[in-house]
Structure formats: structure tokens, C-alpha cells
């Protein structure tokens, strides 16, 4: 690359909008409800009651034909102006810690989510969101979640009451600034309580029922746009194969507004597992905010870019694509989507598709769409907008604008079919970068017309382990007295574990648990134990489970059977190296001896398997084959997510010393060359002599060697470089 080209690219990088931020929490917990501190301000001790609205009128507006072919509106926007200066209660603890809390109520909401238009936090400050009984806690969120300091959307919290808590450490660098400008009241409740599987339609098959779609389905994302709209998106690969995480959806999902990219929540892996529609998918894999790189209302596409590659345990797949001016050789076709905001479904078209105009009059120009006349399997529905159309090689050739393939009832006969914006038209039909895909997906102008998909974590591939085979029957195994074999029961068992053996050393990122029932009345402690010395606890985390029921516009927090059938992902605060033999254990507690009324609150699904992997503790660890109640070879339905490095060693962070760096005062460019084994996404941070971060950027090794523009005062600084598994620090003079 010439120096002139390099300067142009650097200038473009400085002019691009702020990027999308990952929303995973940073650990920690809210403080106790009652604090020993000095209250300096208490403006609304009973909370903020938001104004009521007519739900029936909103639902009627949603049902109008003109609104039934695109994204699904599920929440009503309520403008607010809430900050620590005008709402809630502020206290100072003995050590100087500042705590601000505000409770927000919107009667009848299935869930509430908020959007901050100001989220500027000092180092060490934390924000939590939770419902009053703390059965659902989001956070801690820190400045790392929203470094730009504004436009921070949050995930929905179940229930019609929400508490927001801000913790600011003493002697911080500056006073934090929080401003909530919008609360979104969920009036559909599709993913809250018992209504999560609202569709339950046989003509919408679950993607987990089709094993051939397992890999490509990892690229599909459920989107919540601007706090009130469900859509679908797909992660895309680019010709540099550098793992840069692009996401493609429909422009009408963003209402044609590029700024809504920053107010987009992205959910990955939301699907019913093992073709079991009664098991609700996990909602723990979320990313927040966005940068819209390109958008065209005339073709109906929008391309967003995530700031960080989703972590390894998110198991992302970046789909390939093809510029297909003719579809005859590309059949059969497949679409994977999130209808009605639910888990991933799929539909199949075995025949060819045809070029077409969009069927309904609006701003979309003619000649930009593919038409699927009739799906042989499945169909799309409201909320599927933005979903990709894959060809036979699982390459994206279009994205869903809409149609009428589900009819008015979701399974009715139809004639209109579905319409997908053509990928080849979105490619370079318009010459400017902000209205085409080519500039972003083929930055080197290679002129490639198709590429395959990419696992960006292939070098340290994360897998989801399970001992339950596809043909094994999963059950709950209720006992004659009370309770279940793998939970609280009349035998008063309190310690269960699943044993794992791997061929090479692994690290555990997190654990899927599938309880047949569960509440937070009794604590459930999840542990990782050394397989050879199970008395050694390698990691430990408490699981809190609950749900709500909604009837006649009233909420009831269920105390029993309130968590039957949800896939829960418990992410560890830090990935743990476990070697090749280890156990995942659940430790239960009972209230008082002989009490059953309050003890039967938790149990895991399990399965009889050819080889026993399940253990229980009775003075010592014993296999389930020695259980008096059900002496058979068993496995618990717990599935850890683990990864290894290419050489089979545990991928722990490794120090790196041989990194070439240089700085040019005349050009203000910092240069460094990374070793070949570093991952594609690299964090660059510069700290001053006081340890204050004065520069932070995420870059990609496709740009290696790196040339980073740095505008700092002359002096001594500390340079920190890191990827997912390496770190490097050195002093440098600017």
C-alpha cells in the first residue's frame, strides 16, 4: 500500500461513526437493599409511575395490513427524563461510595427496557438493572460497554417494575453522567413468562430439527431495534477473511435511520435446543449498539459492524455470500429467521426463484428483489425481516423485505410469497460507500463474486459438549416421594455432577443447564471440580432462576414450577483451565429437615445413556448406577462450552515479548508488527505515567503491520496490546 493510500485509509477511519459495543456484563452484584449510608437526596421514594396507554389500540394499529409485512413492534415507547439529579435516591456509604437507585413502574408490562442517551462513567463505576426480587439482574455495565458515553440500549428485564442502580467509587476521576431518555413497555410478552412459544405452529419448523443447518445457523441473530422492534440479521464474512464482524439486515428494520444502529441489541444462539419446542432458548448471548456502515432504502438493506468480534463462547459463524444474477443453478434455497421474536426457524424452497419487483408500493425501487413463490417447508412471518436467503452452498444471496407467506393466521394458504432484496443489487448498484456492500465486504477490490463462510475462532474453536446423544430420550425422572432424581427430592440429595473427559487440555467458558423446574427460593451453586480430586473447586457461581405469569393484567411471581424448560447459559467471569478430566456440579440446599413444601424447587433434565457420566454425593461421589431410586447409567443435561488451542494446550493468556514497535514524530504514526499466532482482533491501549488510559482502539491484524495515528503530548507512556489469548506491555516515548 502506498503512503498516500495509507493516509486516505487512516483519514476514513477517523471519520467513520462510532462502533458497536458488546454488552456482556463485567461481573459484580447490586448492593443490599438496605444500605448503611447517608441519604443526601430522595426525590421519589416510591418510584416513578409511568403513564398508562391503551394496549388494545396499539395492538389494533399493529394488526393493520400495512404493518404486517415487516418488523414486529412489541413495545410502546414512553419518553422520560430520568437522571440522578431529578429522580431516585442518592446515598453515600462510609467509604465514600456513591449509590444512586431509581425504581420505574409501568403497569401491565411484560418486560421493560431503557435507552440511555448519556452513559459516561468513570473507571470503577458500575450500573445494574434488575427487577425488585432480583431474580433477573443485568450488569455490571461499565464504561467499557459504552465508551462513546451515549446511546446505550439495554436488554429487557421481565416484569413491570425495574430498578436501576449506579455505583460510583470514592475519589473517582470525574463525576459519572447518566441520562435515561426512553423506557419501552413490552405489551406482547412473547419472551416473558409462559408465553415465550406463542406461535407453536407446525408449519414453522425449529432450526435445531435440521442438523445440516447447525453451522450456518450460528450466523443468524435476533435483533431488538430502538427498544421496540424485533427483526432478524446475519453475520457476514469479507474478502480479507479477517474476522471483521459485519451484520446484514433490512433497512426498514432501522426505519431507514442509520443512527438506530447504535440502538440495536443483537442476540445470538437464541433457539430451542434439540428440536424440543418446550425448551426456551438461552438469551445470554447479547451485544449492544451499532455502527451503520451502509444503508439503502431503495434496495432495503443495512450493513452494521460490531466493534468486537463476539467472544469464542458465542460461537459466531460469518456467512459467505454470492453475487447471483441468475438463480437457476443455486437451488435449493433456505431462510433461517426469528419470526415473532422467537427462536430460530427455517424454511426451504426446492425450486428456483425469480427476479421481481417488491409487491407493495413504497420507496423501494423496482427490479431489486428475488421472489419465493411457495416454500416447500416452513415460511416467514412478522419479525423475520432482514433474514438471509441462502443458496445450496449456504451463501447469502438476499435479505427478507417481507411478503405474505404465512397468511393471516401464520399457517394459512397464501399466494403472494416472500420477497428478498438481491445481494448482487446491494453490492454496488449505488456508487457511494454508504449505500453499497462492496466497499466494506471487498475492501481490497479483489473482484471476487463469491466467498465461503468463516469460523473466526477456528484456531481456538469453541465447542458445546454433551453426553446425551441425538437418539437418547430426555426426561425429568420424578420420584415416588417428592421431587426429581436430579434435583431436590425425598432422598434429600444435594450434590450432583457430570464428569467430562477430553482428549486435550481445555478451558471452560460457561455452562448450559436445562432445569425441569427452578426458583430462586433456595440458592443453586454451580461448580467446576477437578475430576481426579473432586474436593478441589476450580470455579463456582450461583445460579438464580425465576419467572413470572401474567393474567388479567396482573403479574404473579411463581414460586414453584416457574422455570420449567429454559436453556440457561451461565457464563464464568473468567474462563477456567480444567485440563482433561473435570466435573460440572450443582449444589442444592434444603430449608429445614423434613420439610418438603419449600424444598422441591429445582431439578435438572437428564437421560439414560450407554455410559454413566452422572454422579451424586453420599458421603462420597457415587455413580448413578448405584442410586437406590433409579440405578441406571445416566447423564445430566448440562453442556459446557470449552475451547482448545491448535496444539492442544489450554488457551490461557500468554505473555509476548517479541513485538517490534516504532513511532514517527513527523507523521504521528505508531507502528508495530505482531507475531503470526495473534488473533485477528487486537486491543490497543495507551496509559500515562499516572496509569490513566489516554488512548483505546480495537484493530484487525489484516492491517498488520499496524499504523495507528496517535496525537499525545510528548512524554513516557505504557503501551498495552492484547487479543483473546495474548498480552504485551512496554514503555514507549512519544
Buried (B, 14 or more C-beta within 10 A) or exposed (E): EEEEEBBEBBEEEEEEBBBBBBBBBBEBBBBEEEBEBEEEEEEBEEBBEBEEBEBEEBEEEBEEEEEBBBBBBBBBBBEBEBBBEEBBBBBBBEEEBBBBBBBBBBBBBBBBBBBBBBBBBBBBBBBBBBBBEBBBBBBBBBBBBBBBBBBBBBBBBBBBBBBBBBBBBEEBEEEBBBBBBBBBBBBBBBBBBBEBBBBEBEBBBBBBBBEEBEBBBBBBBBBBBBBBBBBBBBBBBBBBBBBBBBBBBBBBBBEBBBEBBBBBBBBBBBBBBBBBBEBBBBBBBBBBBBBBBBBBBBBBBBBBBBBBBBBBBBBBBBBBBBBBEEBEEBEBBBBBBBBBBBBBBBBBBEBBBEBBEBBBEEEBBEEBBBBBBBBEBBBBBBBBBBBBBBBEEBBBBBBBBBBBBBBEEBBEEBEBBBBBBBBBBBBBBBEEBBBBBBBBBBBEEEEBEBBBBBBBBEBBBBBBBBBBEEEBEBBBBBBEEBBBBBBBBBBBBBBBBBBBEBEEBBBBBBBBBBBBBBBBBBEBBBBBBBBEEBEEEBBEBEBBBBBBBBEEEEBEBBEBEBBBBBBBBBBBEEBBBBBBEBBBBBBBBBEEEEEBEBBBBBBBBBBBBEEBBBBBBBEEBEBBEEBEBBEBBBBBBBBBBBBBBEEEEBBEEEEBEEBEBEBEEEBEBBBBEBBEEBBBBBBBBBBBEEEEBBBBBBBBBBBBEBBBBBEEEEEEBBBBBBBBBBEBBEEBEB
